[in-house]
Amino acid sequence: MKMKKERNLSSELFIESKKLVPGGVHSPVRGFKGLNTTPIFINKAAGAYLYDVDNNKYIDFCMSFGPLILGHKDSDVEQELHIALERGWTYGTAEEYSLKLAKYIIDKIPFIEQIRFMNSGTEAVMTAIRLARGYTKKNKIIKFSGCYHGHTDSMLIKAGSGVTQIADASSKGVPSGVVQDTLVLELGDLDQLQKTFAHYKDDIAAVIIEPLPANNGLLIQDNNFLKKLRELTKTYDALLIFDEVISGFRVAFGGMSELLKITPDLVTYGKIIGGGLPVGAVAGSKKIMQMLAPVGDVYQAGTLSANPLAMIAGLATLKKLNDNFYENLNANSTEIKNIFNNFFNNCDCDYNLDETLEMINFKSLFWIIPKGIKITSIKDIPSNISRVFSNLFDILIDKGIYLAPNAYEVGFVSIAHDKDVITTLNNLLRRN
């Protein structure tokens, strides 16, 4: 008989939260929409584990949606933050901590000459797009279905049905004028991309893409498509923006840019770059970055930009990301994938999973999908994936395994998912 974990206090807190907060949560995916359980309220975390208010313990494969590559409460990062807190936590003026983090990144990533820190990945993308338009003096931006670039107006756009058709806003409150300057194409469709450049050849400021799309499933792209994208942007004097908010510092220190050997004009970062504290960044060549105020005419500002705590946590995190670190992280990720896939292949029929599932991964990112299909664009995603995931989520949460609470979200492995955690995971998935 399978035992269900009691989460009574979480349920009570969610009822109270809905009275005070829209939907009861401060980011939509936390609302557990489409799942059979209410959100879990977390009390504390350590290493690879979460602990909820009802004293349940979970192996965490969400890792705050990616930034915690070292796991929760890494001791070295924690120590640096304690020291920093004794000095103060925001100044609203120049400080040396962002300088140290900037120098560390610039010294290690060859194509980055300057960087500007801000408070979130969304803010970084917003700035990169404004910067691209200011630099090129053009208006239109190409993005791709299945790539998520935060909730800034110009990125909350869904595709129309043709190259010259105006796209539609995917959220209320996005002005039609903003929609007109965003062109949405299909991932991997080189013919569509070439036709779009030919049609709008004098007015495309930039193309923005997640080189490893990981916000609408894990949509691993063909390298030739990404290389051709680099060629076309150069041909038409448009900028190439790599959104590496998720992939940056996770798949390699230099992100997908390093692995692909493709140099973007601008790159956006977030998540890992702040060690789990709120952060975002735009980086690129000095020629482009000098367009930002106060030296240039493209305005960007933020009261808490380059917050000292985020800068210190980020530097403490990045200093641990060497070749040996990535080798161990990726090896553990492969072992975890194999354990999950063994479970899926031998899953008890009492679990009511009407699909055989499999875990796919790219380095330390993973996604669970129906077995035997290749998914590289959102058109490939099965229509029943949310229902199947809902059943799986129930199974795993009651075993003490926490996934991001949405079928389209990827999972993350941290270095804290070590051999002991892997053994525990294997035991949990063997248990009926």
N, C-alpha and C positions, 0 to 999 in steps of 0.2 A: 504493500500500500504506500502510495506516495504522500509524504507529509507536506502540507502547505505552511509556509511561514506566516505568522501573524503580523499584520501591519496596521493594527487598529489606530495607533497614535498618528501614523502617517495619514490615514484616511480622515481622521478628525481635523488635522492641521490643514488638509486640502479643502475641506468644507469651509473652514474659517478663512483661508486664503482667498477663496473665490468671492468672498464678501468685500475684500479689500483691494484686490488686484485683478485686472482683466484676465479672465480665464484661470486665475489663481496662480499664474506663473509670470516670470519676467523675461522669458524667451519661449516661443511657441512649442518647440519640441519637448520641453520639460513637462508639458501638459498631458503626456501619454495618450494623445488623441488616437483613437482606433485600437487601443489596447484594452485588455479585459481587467486591468487593475488601475488604481489611482496612483498618482505620482508618489515616489518614495522620498521622504524627507530625510536627508543625511545629517547625522550628528557630528561625525568626524571621519578622518581617513588617515591611512598610513601605508606606505609602500604600495602594494598592488591591491589593497583592500579598502572598501567602503564599509561604514557602520551606520545603520539607520537609527532613527529615534526609538524604534521598537527593539533595539539591541540585536538586530540581524546583521550578519557579516556576509559580504559579497566580494568575490574576485571581480575587480573593476576592469572592464575592457572598453570603457568610454574615455577614461582618463581626461575628464573635463573637455571632451571633444578634441583632444589632440595635444595640448601644450605640455602635458606632464610626461615627457619622454623619460624622465628619471624616476617616475612614480610620485606618489603623494609624500610630501614632507621630507624630501631628500635632506639628509642631515647637513651637508655642506651648504646648500642653498639656505636652509633654515638658520644656520649659524651666521651667515652673511646678513640675512634680514634682521636678525636680533641686533647685530652691531649697528646696522643702518638705522633702526628704529630709535636707538639711543641718541642719534644725531638729529633726527627730524624726518618727516616723511613727505613733505612737499614744500617747495620754496618759491615757485613762480618766477624764477630767475635762472641765470646760467649756473651750471654746476659741473663738476668734473666726471660724474658717474656715466653720463651719456657719452662723453668724450672717450672714455675707456672702452665702452661697449662698441662705439662706432669704429674706433681704431682696430679693435680685435676682429671685427667683421671685415673691414676693408682690407686688412692685411692678409686675410685668408681666402677671400673671394675676388679673383682677379678683375672681373669686369665692373666691380663696384668701386667708384671713386668718391662718392659722397652719399650720405644717408640722412634722412629726416625721420625722427621718431614721433609717433602720435599715440593714440589711445586704443585703437581697434583695427582689425582687418578691414572693416567697412570704411573707416576713415582713411585708411591707406589707399584703398581702391578709388575712393572719391577724389583724393588728392592726385593720384596718378592720372586719372582721366582728365582732370582739369589741367594738369601740367602738360599732358600730351596735346590737348587742344591749344593751349597757350604757346607751346613750342612750335607746332606745325602750322598754326593759324588755319586749321581745318575744323570741321564740326562733327562729322559722323564717327561713331565707334562701332566696330564689329565685335559681337560676343557670340557664344555658342550655347545652344540648348543643352542643358545638363550640367553646365558650369554655373556655380553660384559665387557671386562676388560681393556679398553683403547686401544690406537693405537700402543702399542709396538709390534714389529715384531712377537714374539712368540704367541701373543694372537689374531692376525689377521689371523686366520686359520678357514677354514670351514671343515665340516666332509667329510670323505670318506665313502665307502659303507660297510665296514666291520672292524672287530676288528684289523686285521693285515694289513689293507690297509693304505697306507700313505695318510694323509689328503692333502688338497690343500690350497694354500694361497688365502685369500679373498681380497688381495690388490696387485697391481703391486709393485715391489720393495722389496718383502719379499723373502729372499734367500731360495733355496730348502733345504739347510742344517738345517735351523731353523725349517722348516715345519716338517722335519722328527722326531723331538723330541717332537712334540705336538700331542697328541691323543685326538680326538674330539668325544665325546659320546652324546647320546640323554638323555635329562633330564628325570629322573624318570625310566629309563630302568635299573633295578637292575641286570638282567641277563647279559646284555652287560657289565656292570661295573665289575661284578665278573669274567667274561671271560677275560676281558682286564687285570685285576690284575694277574690272573693266567698265562696269556701269557707273560707278561712283569714283572714278579714278582721281578726280581732282579734289575730293572732299572727304577722304577717309583719314582721320587723324591717327587712329590707332586700332589695333586688334588686341583684345584682352582674352586670355585663355588660362585655365588651370592646365598646366602641362601634364599633370596627373589629376584628372577630374575626380574629386573625392567628396563631393557634397550632394550628389544625386546618385548614389552608388559609386562603386569603384570602376570607372570607365577608362581602362588602360588604352592609350592611343598608339597608333602606328607611328613609329619614329619618322618615317618618310613624310607623313602628313605634317608633322610639326616642323620638319626641316624645310618643306615647301612653303609653309606659312612664313618662316623667316625670310625666305627668298622673295616672296611676293611683297612683304612689307618694305623691304629695301627697294624693290623695283618701283613701287608707287609712293615712295617717300612717306610712308606711314610708320609709326612706332609700334614695336612689339612689346606688349606688357605681359609678363608672366606673373600670374597670381599664385604665389607660393606660400600663402598663409598657412596651408596645411602641409604641403610637401617640403617647404623650406626647413632645413636642418634635421628633417626626419628621415628622408630617403638617403641623404648624404648631407655633409655640412653645407655644400653649395646647392643643395636641392636638386630638382630635375634639370636645372641649367647645367650643373656639373655632370650629371649622368648622361645627358643627351649631347653634351658639348655644343649647345646652342646658346648664344649670348643674346639675351633680350635687351631692349633699350631701357626698360624700367622693370623693376621687380617689386612686388609687394610682399611684406612679411607680417606675421602676427604669431599668436600662440607660443611656440617654443622660444621665440626671441625674447620673451619676457619671463620665462621660467614659471609660467602659470599666473602671472599678474597681468592686468589689462595693458595691452601694448599693440602697436602697429607700426609699420615703417614703410617708407618708399625709398628705393635706392637705384642708382644708375650712374651714368657718366657725369662728370662735373659740368660739361657743356649743357646738358639738359637740366640737371638739378639746380644750376645757378639761375634758372628762371623763377625759382621760388622766392617769395618775399623773405627777408627784407632786401636782398640784392636784386631780385627780379620782380616782374609785375604779376606773377601768379600768386594769389594770396592763399595762405593756409596758416592757421593758428590754433592753439589749444592750451587752456589753463593748466591742465595736468599732463601735457605732452612731455615725454622723457621724464616721467615721474621717477624720482631717485630709487624707490623700492623696486620698480619694474626693471630699471637699468641694472641694478645690482643683482637681482635674481636672474636676469637674462645672462649676464656675464658669467655668473657662477655656474649656470647650466651649460652654456656653450663651451666653457673650458674643459668640460668632461667628455665632449663629443669628439673623440679621436677614432682612428681606424679600428682599434681593438674594440672600442665601445660598439661601433656599428656592426662589427663581425659577430659579437655576442648577442646583440639585440636581434639581428636578423636570423641567427641560428635558433634562438628561443622562439621567435615568431613562427618559423617553419615547424618546430616541434609542436607548438600550440595548434597550428593548422592541422597537423596530422592527427592529433588527439580528437579535435572536433570532427574531422572527417571520418574517423573510425567510429565515433559515436553516431554520426548520421547514417553510416552504412549498416550499422547494427542496431538501429533504434527500435525499442520496444513498440509494437503496434498500438499498445495502450495509450501512447502519447498523442494519437490522432493527428499525426502529421501526414497529410494526404499527398505530399511531395517528398521525394528523396532530395535532401539538400546537400550542398557542399560549401566549404569555405574556400574562397580564393584570396590571394594576397599579393601585395607588392611591397617587398621589404617588411616593415612593421605595421602596415595598414592592411586591414582585411575586410571582406564583405561576404555575407552569407546569402546564397542564391539557390534556385532550383538547379539540380545537378545536370550537367551535360549540355549547357548552353553557353554561348559566348556573348557577352554584353559589352559593347563599346559605345553605345549611344542610348539615350533614353527611349528611343523607339524599340529597342531590343528587350526592355524590361517587361517581364510577364505581368499581366493585369492582376493576377491573384497574389502578388508578392506580399502585399500588406496583410492579407488574411493569414497566409502561411506563417509570416513572421510573428503575428500576434500569438499564434499557438506556441511557436518556439519560445518566444519571450516568457510566456507563462511557465513553460517547462524549466527554463534555465534560471529564472528568478527564484523559483522554489527550491532549486538545487544550490542556490548561493552564488550564482554567476550573473553579473550585471552587464548587459549590452546597452549601447545607445538606444533609446526607446522609440525607434522608428526604422522601418524596413529599408529606407533609402540612406540611412546614416552608416558610415563605415565604422569599424572598430579599430582600436589602437592598442598596441603592445608597448610596454615600457621596459626599461632595464630592470625594474623591480619585479617583473614577471620572471623570476629566476627559477632554478631547478626545484626548489621547495614548493613554489607556487604551481609549477607545472605538474609536480607529483600530486598536489592537492586537487588540481583541476582534473587530472586523469581519474582520481578516485571518485570525485563528484559525478563525473559523467559515466562511470561504471555502475553507479548505484541506482537502483530502480526507485 
